[in-house]
């Protein structure tokens, strides 16, 4: 009964919220929308930081999984073969990378780095909090709306920035963890790292190549984007 009451209350509040939003003028909506947008982005940054802090021993998870494979496949060669044939494909699309302007993306990345600095004992909490507060204020004062529609060239450029800012370090870091886990499986010691020719992570891209209703994306534009990625 308590759960049913909570569901009824949630439904009532949802309807009330929808009613209040529908009464807003365009000016009021433009003022309120950034509040939710910045809040959700900041919460996302904090959540990622929290998860990373909790997964410092991610290599232990990999060792456990590889140990499990060693039980299923007692021969060392099978374990290495299993890891070598791992295939994960990451496809970059234009839509999620175009949500925020480049200025905001840079500030969000900076905030993430500052959260990491909070774990450093050589900085005072006051110094760390002041820097983070100043940056959040700067985020709030930044216009997040694009005043010009991004072109296919812009979309591909943003994708390259994502690769440079995130994947360029994250992918080698993950592969090093996987390789070390293969070498350090306790009790079922393999002693062998991930083979150099192994490519468990591959990349694809729709940016500059998606023709689903975008007449600006021609074969010539797609060719330019391919050259840019090379």
GROMACS elastic network, one bead per residue, 0.5 to 0.9 nm:
[ bonds ]
;  ai    aj funct       b0    kb
    1     4     6  0.50419   500
    1     5     6  0.61528   500
    1     6     6  0.86530   500
    2     5     6  0.50330   500
    2     6     6  0.62635   500
    2     7     6  0.87044   500
    3     6     6  0.50795   500
    3     7     6  0.62713   500
    3     8     6  0.86920   500
    4     7     6  0.50943   500
    4     8     6  0.62330   500
    4     9     6  0.86548   500
    5     8     6  0.50803   500
    5     9     6  0.61840   500
    5    10     6  0.86045   500
    6     9     6  0.50614   500
    6    10     6  0.61208   500
    6    11     6  0.85859   500
    7    10     6  0.50683   500
    7    11     6  0.61478   500
    7    12     6  0.85638   500
    8    11     6  0.51321   500
    8    12     6  0.61378   500
    8    13     6  0.86429   500
    9    12     6  0.50412   500
    9    13     6  0.61439   500
    9    14     6  0.85214   500
   10    13     6  0.51468   500
   10    14     6  0.60853   500
   10    15     6  0.86765   500
   11    14     6  0.50561   500
   11    15     6  0.62867   500
   11    16     6  0.86457   500
   12    15     6  0.52447   500
   12    16     6  0.62214   500
   12    17     6  0.86362   500
   13    17     6  0.60289   500
   13    18     6  0.85310   500
   14    17     6  0.51117   500
   14    18     6  0.61760   500
   14    19     6  0.85811   500
   15    18     6  0.51021   500
   15    19     6  0.61409   500
   15    20     6  0.87020   500
   16    19     6  0.50407   500
   16    20     6  0.62487   500
   16    21     6  0.86683   500
   17    20     6  0.51517   500
   17    21     6  0.61673   500
   17    22     6  0.85919   500
   18    21     6  0.51742   500
   18    22     6  0.61327   500
   18    23     6  0.87947   500
   19    22     6  0.52408   500
   19    23     6  0.65746   500
   20    23     6  0.53278   500
   20    24     6  0.68370   500
   21    24     6  0.53603   500
   21    25     6  0.87992   500
   21    29     6  0.78166   500
   22    25     6  0.83224   500
   24    27     6  0.80101   500
   24    28     6  0.58759   500
   24    29     6  0.61490   500
   25    28     6  0.52244   500
   25    29     6  0.62176   500
   25    30     6  0.86897   500
   26    29     6  0.50779   500
   26    30     6  0.61726   500
   26    31     6  0.86578   500
   27    30     6  0.52080   500
   27    31     6  0.63619   500
   27    32     6  0.87765   500
   28    31     6  0.51171   500
   28    32     6  0.61749   500
   28    33     6  0.85536   500
   29    32     6  0.50886   500
   29    33     6  0.58166   500
   29    34     6  0.89169   500
   30    33     6  0.54700   500
   30    34     6  0.71402   500
   31    34     6  0.64304   500
   31    35     6  0.74838   500
   32    35     6  0.53708   500
   32    36     6  0.70188   500
   32    37     6  0.89573   500
   33    36     6  0.55521   500
   33    37     6  0.62317   500
   33    38     6  0.87310   500
   34    38     6  0.58372   500
   34    39     6  0.81759   500
   34   140     6  0.80521   500
   34   143     6  0.89637   500
   34   144     6  0.77132   500
   35    38     6  0.54825   500
   35    39     6  0.60477   500
   35    40     6  0.86346   500
   35   140     6  0.82740   500
   36    39     6  0.50068   500
   36    40     6  0.60428   500
   36    41     6  0.85118   500
   37    40     6  0.53831   500
   37    41     6  0.62404   500
   37    42     6  0.86453   500
   38    41     6  0.50935   500
   38    42     6  0.60169   500
   38    43     6  0.84602   500
   38   139     6  0.78599   500
   38   140     6  0.72983   500
   39    42     6  0.52253   500
   39    43     6  0.60915   500
   39    44     6  0.85292   500
   40    43     6  0.50657   500
   40    44     6  0.60581   500
   40    45     6  0.86829   500
   41    44     6  0.50219   500
   41    45     6  0.63071   500
   41    46     6  0.87211   500
   41   108     6  0.79598   500
   42    45     6  0.51198   500
   42    46     6  0.62470   500
   42    47     6  0.85849   500
   42   108     6  0.77431   500
   42   111     6  0.85427   500
   42   136     6  0.86543   500
   43    46     6  0.50810   500
   43    47     6  0.60377   500
   43    48     6  0.86160   500
   44    47     6  0.50709   500
   44    48     6  0.62046   500
   44    49     6  0.86179   500
   45    48     6  0.52882   500
   45    49     6  0.62881   500
   45    50     6  0.86945   500
   45   108     6  0.74533   500
   45   109     6  0.84877   500
   45   111     6  0.77096   500
   45   112     6  0.61252   500
   45   115     6  0.88054   500
   46    49     6  0.51314   500
   46    50     6  0.61663   500
   46    51     6  0.87002   500
   46   112     6  0.75932   500
   46   115     6  0.77516   500
   47    50     6  0.50359   500
   47    51     6  0.61996   500
   47    52     6  0.86286   500
   48    51     6  0.51383   500
   48    52     6  0.61791   500
   48    53     6  0.86514   500
   48   112     6  0.85600   500
   49    52     6  0.51648   500
   49    53     6  0.62530   500
   49    54     6  0.87374   500
   49   112     6  0.70527   500
   49   115     6  0.70407   500
   49   116     6  0.73797   500
   50    53     6  0.51812   500
   50    54     6  0.63515   500
   50    55     6  0.87616   500
   51    54     6  0.50922   500
   51    55     6  0.61951   500
   51    56     6  0.88948   500
   52    55     6  0.50656   500
   52    56     6  0.63680   500
   53    56     6  0.56861   500
   53   116     6  0.89787   500
   54    57     6  0.78905   500
   54    58     6  0.88329   500
   55    58     6  0.51618   500
   55    59     6  0.87823   500
   56    59     6  0.80155   500
   57    60     6  0.55396   500
   57    61     6  0.73236   500
   58    61     6  0.52334   500
   58    62     6  0.66799   500
   58    63     6  0.88500   500
   58   177     6  0.81287   500
   59    62     6  0.50527   500
   59    63     6  0.61862   500
   59    64     6  0.86124   500
   59   177     6  0.59181   500
   59   178     6  0.74117   500
   59   180     6  0.79760   500
   59   181     6  0.62493   500
   60    64     6  0.61611   500
   60    65     6  0.86823   500
   60   181     6  0.76986   500
   61    64     6  0.50824   500
   61    65     6  0.62997   500
   61    66     6  0.86611   500
   61   181     6  0.88790   500
   62    65     6  0.51142   500
   62    66     6  0.61127   500
   62    67     6  0.83901   500
   62   177     6  0.78480   500
   62   178     6  0.66426   500
   62   181     6  0.59548   500
   62   182     6  0.82760   500
   63    66     6  0.51415   500
   63    67     6  0.59183   500
   63    68     6  0.85119   500
   63   178     6  0.83813   500
   63   180     6  0.87495   500
   63   181     6  0.50434   500
   63   182     6  0.70395   500
   63   184     6  0.71368   500
   63   185     6  0.55507   500
   63   186     6  0.78997   500
   64    68     6  0.61768   500
   64    69     6  0.87219   500
   64   181     6  0.88026   500
   64   185     6  0.78273   500
   65    68     6  0.50313   500
   65    69     6  0.63864   500
   65    70     6  0.86724   500
   66    70     6  0.61916   500
   66    71     6  0.87648   500
   66    79     6  0.70258   500
   66    83     6  0.83366   500
   66   181     6  0.75134   500
   66   182     6  0.69015   500
   66   185     6  0.70113   500
   67    71     6  0.64275   500
   67    72     6  0.88178   500
   67    79     6  0.86606   500
   67   182     6  0.89303   500
   67   185     6  0.61297   500
   67   186     6  0.76148   500
   67   187     6  0.83298   500
   67   188     6  0.67616   500
   68    71     6  0.51548   500
   68    72     6  0.64741   500
   68    73     6  0.85283   500
   69    72     6  0.50411   500
   69    73     6  0.57729   500
   69    74     6  0.78907   500
   69    78     6  0.83063   500
   69    79     6  0.61074   500
   69    82     6  0.80894   500
   70    75     6  0.70387   500
   70    76     6  0.69958   500
   70    78     6  0.78075   500
   70    79     6  0.58928   500
   70   185     6  0.88981   500
   70   188     6  0.66440   500
   71    74     6  0.53987   500
   71    75     6  0.88465   500
   71   188     6  0.84405   500
   72    79     6  0.89985   500
   73    76     6  0.75465   500
   73    77     6  0.85831   500
   73    78     6  0.58261   500
   73    79     6  0.65460   500
   74    77     6  0.86674   500
   74    78     6  0.75008   500
   74    79     6  0.79555   500
   74   188     6  0.82498   500
   75    78     6  0.55859   500
   75    79     6  0.70286   500
   76    79     6  0.52709   500
   76    80     6  0.64370   500
   76    81     6  0.85681   500
   76   188     6  0.79040   500
   76   189     6  0.81656   500
   76   190     6  0.58549   500
   77    80     6  0.51983   500
   77    81     6  0.59500   500
   77    82     6  0.85145   500
   77   190     6  0.84855   500
   78    82     6  0.59762   500
   78    83     6  0.86577   500
   79    82     6  0.50957   500
   79    83     6  0.64043   500
   79    84     6  0.85563   500
   79   182     6  0.83378   500
   79   190     6  0.82163   500
   80    83     6  0.52664   500
   80    84     6  0.59923   500
   80    85     6  0.86197   500
   80   182     6  0.75560   500
   80   190     6  0.80845   500
   80   192     6  0.77573   500
   80   193     6  0.82584   500
   80   194     6  0.72917   500
   80   195     6  0.83318   500
   81    85     6  0.61593   500
   81    86     6  0.87577   500
   82    85     6  0.54216   500
   82    86     6  0.65878   500
   83    86     6  0.52874   500
   83   178     6  0.85108   500
   83   182     6  0.84353   500
   83   194     6  0.74295   500
   83   198     6  0.87271   500
   83   200     6  0.79412   500
   84    87     6  0.84623   500
   84   194     6  0.68390   500
   84   195     6  0.69469   500
   84   197     6  0.87222   500
   84   198     6  0.55737   500
   84   199     6  0.75740   500
   84   200     6  0.68211   500
   85   198     6  0.75895   500
   85   199     6  0.82327   500
   85   200     6  0.67791   500
   86   198     6  0.86655   500
   86   199     6  0.79977   500
   86   201     6  0.79304   500
   87   199     6  0.74552   500
   87   201     6  0.58875   500
   87   202     6  0.73275   500
   88   199     6  0.89973   500
   88   200     6  0.59339   500
   88   202     6  0.61568   500
   88   203     6  0.84252   500
   89   200     6  0.82923   500
   89   201     6  0.57565   500
   89   203     6  0.54145   500
   89   204     6  0.69892   500
   90   201     6  0.73797   500
   90   202     6  0.62458   500
   90   204     6  0.61063   500
   90   205     6  0.82557   500
   91   202     6  0.85369   500
   91   203     6  0.57059   500
   91   205     6  0.51212   500
   91   206     6  0.72260   500
   92    96     6  0.87696   500
   92    97     6  0.83966   500
   92   159     6  0.69240   500
   92   203     6  0.76209   500
   92   204     6  0.62027   500
   92   206     6  0.62118   500
   92   207     6  0.68960   500
   93    96     6  0.67803   500
   93    97     6  0.71849   500
   93   155     6  0.86512   500
   93   159     6  0.78046   500
   93   204     6  0.88287   500
   93   205     6  0.60719   500
   93   206     6  0.51273   500
   93   207     6  0.54748   500
   93   210     6  0.88249   500
   94    97     6  0.56504   500
   94    98     6  0.62638   500
   94   152     6  0.84646   500
   94   155     6  0.56409   500
   94   156     6  0.74045   500
   94   158     6  0.82318   500
   94   159     6  0.72830   500
   94   205     6  0.86213   500
   94   206     6  0.69388   500
   94   207     6  0.51832   500
   94   208     6  0.80148   500
   94   210     6  0.88253   500
   95    98     6  0.54534   500
   95    99     6  0.69570   500
   95   155     6  0.84820   500
   95   207     6  0.88229   500
   96    99     6  0.56935   500
   96   100     6  0.86472   500
   97   100     6  0.72532   500
   97   155     6  0.77095   500
   97   158     6  0.66330   500
   97   159     6  0.67088   500
   97   162     6  0.77065   500
   98   101     6  0.70504   500
   98   102     6  0.87446   500
   98   150     6  0.81743   500
   98   155     6  0.70123   500
   98   158     6  0.74207   500
   98   159     6  0.89286   500
  100   103     6  0.80629   500
  100   104     6  0.61629   500
  100   105     6  0.62471   500
  100   144     6  0.65086   500
  100   145     6  0.78689   500
  100   146     6  0.83269   500
  101   104     6  0.54056   500
  101   105     6  0.62935   500
  101   106     6  0.87733   500
  101   143     6  0.86491   500
  101   144     6  0.61383   500
  101   145     6  0.73684   500
  101   146     6  0.68072   500
  102   105     6  0.50197   500
  102   106     6  0.62006   500
  102   107     6  0.87084   500
  102   158     6  0.79153   500
  103   106     6  0.53431   500
  103   107     6  0.64760   500
  103   108     6  0.88409   500
  103   139     6  0.88489   500
  103   142     6  0.79755   500
  103   144     6  0.84370   500
  104   107     6  0.50274   500
  104   108     6  0.61012   500
  104   109     6  0.85599   500
  104   139     6  0.66316   500
  104   142     6  0.73222   500
  104   143     6  0.86340   500
  104   144     6  0.70130   500
  105   108     6  0.51380   500
  105   109     6  0.62242   500
  105   110     6  0.85722   500
  106   109     6  0.51694   500
  106   110     6  0.61873   500
  106   111     6  0.87002   500
  107   111     6  0.61442   500
  107   112     6  0.86405   500
  107   135     6  0.71647   500
  107   136     6  0.83632   500
  107   138     6  0.82661   500
  107   139     6  0.67783   500
  108   112     6  0.63121   500
  108   113     6  0.87668   500
  108   135     6  0.88893   500
  108   136     6  0.88387   500
  108   139     6  0.81169   500
  109   112     6  0.50708   500
  109   113     6  0.63972   500
  109   114     6  0.87287   500
  109   165     6  0.85639   500
  110   113     6  0.51106   500
  110   114     6  0.62445   500
  110   115     6  0.87583   500
  110   135     6  0.82238   500
  111   115     6  0.62784   500
  111   116     6  0.87505   500
  111   132     6  0.66377   500
  111   135     6  0.71140   500
  111   136     6  0.78801   500
  112   115     6  0.52090   500
  112   116     6  0.66005   500
  112   117     6  0.89367   500
  113   116     6  0.51118   500
  113   117     6  0.64863   500
  114   118     6  0.65592   500
  114   128     6  0.74360   500
  114   131     6  0.79088   500
  114   132     6  0.66325   500
  115   118     6  0.52065   500
  115   119     6  0.74425   500
  115   128     6  0.84712   500
  115   132     6  0.79857   500
  116   119     6  0.57457   500
  116   120     6  0.75872   500
  117   120     6  0.52931   500
  117   121     6  0.87303   500
  117   123     6  0.79480   500
  117   128     6  0.73645   500
  118   121     6  0.78146   500
  118   123     6  0.76274   500
  118   124     6  0.86653   500
  118   125     6  0.72920   500
  118   128     6  0.62554   500
  118   129     6  0.83068   500
  119   123     6  0.87489   500
  120   123     6  0.61417   500
  120   124     6  0.87894   500
  121   124     6  0.73991   500
  121   125     6  0.89109   500
  123   126     6  0.83818   500
  123   127     6  0.67579   500
  123   128     6  0.68390   500
  124   127     6  0.53670   500
  124   128     6  0.64441   500
  124   129     6  0.87062   500
  125   128     6  0.51617   500
  125   129     6  0.60245   500
  125   130     6  0.85207   500
  126   129     6  0.52083   500
  126   130     6  0.60926   500
  126   131     6  0.87258   500
  127   130     6  0.52949   500
  127   131     6  0.64340   500
  127   132     6  0.88174   500
  128   131     6  0.54395   500
  128   132     6  0.63657   500
  128   133     6  0.86454   500
  129   132     6  0.51604   500
  129   133     6  0.59624   500
  129   134     6  0.85304   500
  130   133     6  0.50841   500
  130   134     6  0.61182   500
  130   135     6  0.86339   500
  131   134     6  0.51888   500
  131   135     6  0.62952   500
  131   136     6  0.87359   500
  132   135     6  0.51558   500
  132   136     6  0.61868   500
  132   137     6  0.86013   500
  133   136     6  0.51554   500
  133   137     6  0.61967   500
  133   138     6  0.86412   500
  134   137     6  0.51065   500
  134   138     6  0.62713   500
  134   139     6  0.87582   500
  135   139     6  0.62248   500
  135   140     6  0.86822   500
  136   140     6  0.62805   500
  136   141     6  0.87304   500
  137   140     6  0.51157   500
  137   141     6  0.63503   500
  137   142     6  0.88160   500
  138   141     6  0.51107   500
  138   142     6  0.63128   500
  139   142     6  0.52259   500
  139   143     6  0.84099   500
  139   144     6  0.87475   500
  140   143     6  0.79584   500
  140   144     6  0.88943   500
  143   146     6  0.80581   500
  146   149     6  0.70029   500
  146   150     6  0.83447   500
  148   151     6  0.89504   500
  150   153     6  0.78050   500
  150   154     6  0.55609   500
  150   155     6  0.65475   500
  151   154     6  0.50657   500
  151   155     6  0.63467   500
  151   156     6  0.87732   500
  151   208     6  0.87083   500
  151   216     6  0.80060   500
  151   217     6  0.89410   500
  152   155     6  0.50210   500
  152   156     6  0.62816   500
  152   157     6  0.85952   500
  152   207     6  0.69552   500
  152   209     6  0.81889   500
  152   216     6  0.74798   500
  152   217     6  0.66753   500
  152   221     6  0.75451   500
  152   222     6  0.86293   500
  152   225     6  0.84019   500
  153   156     6  0.52935   500
  153   157     6  0.62295   500
  153   158     6  0.87751   500
  153   207     6  0.85612   500
  153   208     6  0.66641   500
  153   221     6  0.77914   500
  153   224     6  0.83851   500
  153   225     6  0.71230   500
  154   158     6  0.62403   500
  154   159     6  0.86451   500
  154   208     6  0.88416   500
  155   158     6  0.52147   500
  155   159     6  0.63194   500
  155   160     6  0.88330   500
  155   207     6  0.61631   500
  155   208     6  0.68868   500
  156   160     6  0.63449   500
  156   161     6  0.87294   500
  156   205     6  0.89661   500
  156   206     6  0.89313   500
  156   207     6  0.53409   500
  156   208     6  0.59552   500
  156   225     6  0.65274   500
  156   228     6  0.80884   500
  156   229     6  0.83172   500
  157   160     6  0.51559   500
  157   161     6  0.63853   500
  157   162     6  0.88253   500
  157   225     6  0.87610   500
  157   228     6  0.83659   500
  158   162     6  0.63281   500
  158   163     6  0.87515   500
  159   162     6  0.50706   500
  159   163     6  0.63902   500
  159   164     6  0.87128   500
  159   205     6  0.86616   500
  159   207     6  0.73890   500
  160   163     6  0.50389   500
  160   164     6  0.61944   500
  160   165     6  0.85868   500
  160   228     6  0.86256   500
  160   229     6  0.73042   500
  161   165     6  0.59019   500
  161   166     6  0.82779   500
  162   165     6  0.52050   500
  162   166     6  0.57520   500
  162   167     6  0.69502   500
  162   168     6  0.86493   500
  163   166     6  0.55878   500
  163   168     6  0.56820   500
  163   169     6  0.88564   500
  164   167     6  0.63284   500
  164   168     6  0.51962   500
  164   169     6  0.79793   500
  165   168     6  0.66421   500
  165   169     6  0.77947   500
  166   169     6  0.61297   500
  166   170     6  0.60859   500
  166   171     6  0.85244   500
  167   171     6  0.55497   500
  167   172     6  0.83153   500
  168   171     6  0.63013   500
  168   172     6  0.72447   500
  169   172     6  0.58086   500
  169   173     6  0.61603   500
  169   174     6  0.87568   500
  170   173     6  0.50918   500
  170   174     6  0.61631   500
  170   175     6  0.87158   500
  171   174     6  0.51605   500
  171   175     6  0.62550   500
  171   176     6  0.86659   500
  171   201     6  0.79072   500
  172   175     6  0.50473   500
  172   176     6  0.61159   500
  172   177     6  0.86575   500
  173   176     6  0.52167   500
  173   177     6  0.64206   500
  173   178     6  0.88137   500
  174   177     6  0.51105   500
  174   178     6  0.62691   500
  174   179     6  0.86240   500
  175   178     6  0.50032   500
  175   179     6  0.60302   500
  175   180     6  0.85098   500
  175   194     6  0.80974   500
  175   200     6  0.84266   500
  175   201     6  0.88455   500
  176   179     6  0.50498   500
  176   180     6  0.60510   500
  176   181     6  0.84426   500
  176   194     6  0.84986   500
  177   180     6  0.51970   500
  177   181     6  0.60482   500
  177   182     6  0.86931   500
  178   181     6  0.50765   500
  178   182     6  0.63647   500
  178   183     6  0.88999   500
  178   193     6  0.82582   500
  178   194     6  0.72443   500
  179   182     6  0.52467   500
  179   183     6  0.66261   500
  179   184     6  0.89281   500
  179   192     6  0.80931   500
  179   195     6  0.83192   500
  180   183     6  0.51259   500
  180   184     6  0.61971   500
  180   185     6  0.88143   500
  180   192     6  0.87174   500
  180   193     6  0.63604   500
  180   194     6  0.80167   500
  181   184     6  0.51280   500
  181   185     6  0.61740   500
  181   193     6  0.80161   500
  182   185     6  0.59719   500
  182   189     6  0.81070   500
  182   190     6  0.64057   500
  182   191     6  0.71528   500
  182   192     6  0.63761   500
  182   193     6  0.56342   500
  182   194     6  0.69064   500
  183   186     6  0.89082   500
  183   189     6  0.67543   500
  183   190     6  0.55877   500
  183   192     6  0.51378   500
  183   193     6  0.54130   500
  183   194     6  0.84191   500
  184   188     6  0.86115   500
  184   189     6  0.62699   500
  184   190     6  0.72387   500
  184   191     6  0.69213   500
  184   192     6  0.87727   500
  185   188     6  0.56405   500
  185   190     6  0.66056   500
  185   191     6  0.82051   500
  186   189     6  0.55637   500
  186   190     6  0.87627   500
  189   192     6  0.85761   500
  190   193     6  0.82087   500
  192   195     6  0.81460   500
  193   196     6  0.85326   500
  194   197     6  0.85414   500
  194   198     6  0.69736   500
  195   198     6  0.53353   500
  195   199     6  0.88490   500
  196   199     6  0.81689   500
  198   201     6  0.89802   500
  199   202     6  0.68601   500
  205   208     6  0.82629   500
  205   209     6  0.78330   500
  206   209     6  0.52065   500
  206   210     6  0.54491   500
  207   210     6  0.64238   500
  207   222     6  0.83917   500
  207   225     6  0.77847   500
  208   211     6  0.85493   500
  208   217     6  0.64103   500
  208   218     6  0.86057   500
  208   221     6  0.65825   500
  208   222     6  0.52774   500
  208   223     6  0.86139   500
  208   224     6  0.83653   500
  208   225     6  0.58652   500
  208   226     6  0.83501   500
  209   217     6  0.64581   500
  209   218     6  0.78389   500
  209   219     6  0.79145   500
  209   221     6  0.76502   500
  209   222     6  0.50395   500
  209   223     6  0.85629   500
  209   225     6  0.78498   500
  209   226     6  0.89018   500
  210   213     6  0.84016   500
  210   214     6  0.74147   500
  210   217     6  0.69264   500
  210   222     6  0.85678   500
  211   214     6  0.53004   500
  211   215     6  0.69170   500
  211   216     6  0.83038   500
  211   217     6  0.59624   500
  211   218     6  0.76924   500
  212   215     6  0.83489   500
  213   216     6  0.89461   500
  214   217     6  0.58873   500
  214   218     6  0.87889   500
  215   218     6  0.70291   500
  216   221     6  0.80964   500
  217   220     6  0.79736   500
  217   221     6  0.58191   500
  217   222     6  0.68165   500
  218   221     6  0.51346   500
  218   222     6  0.63114   500
  218   223     6  0.86448   500
  219   222     6  0.50748   500
  219   223     6  0.61619   500
  219   224     6  0.87171   500
  220   223     6  0.51137   500
  220   224     6  0.64030   500
  220   225     6  0.88415   500
  221   224     6  0.51113   500
  221   225     6  0.63630   500
  221   226     6  0.87770   500
  222   225     6  0.50885   500
  222   226     6  0.62655   500
  222   227     6  0.87301   500
  223   226     6  0.51572   500
  223   227     6  0.63816   500
  223   228     6  0.87153   500
  224   227     6  0.51747   500
  224   228     6  0.62563   500
  224   229     6  0.88631   500
  225   229     6  0.63176   500
  225   230     6  0.86765   500
  226   229     6  0.52368   500
  226   230     6  0.63466   500
  227   230     6  0.50813   500
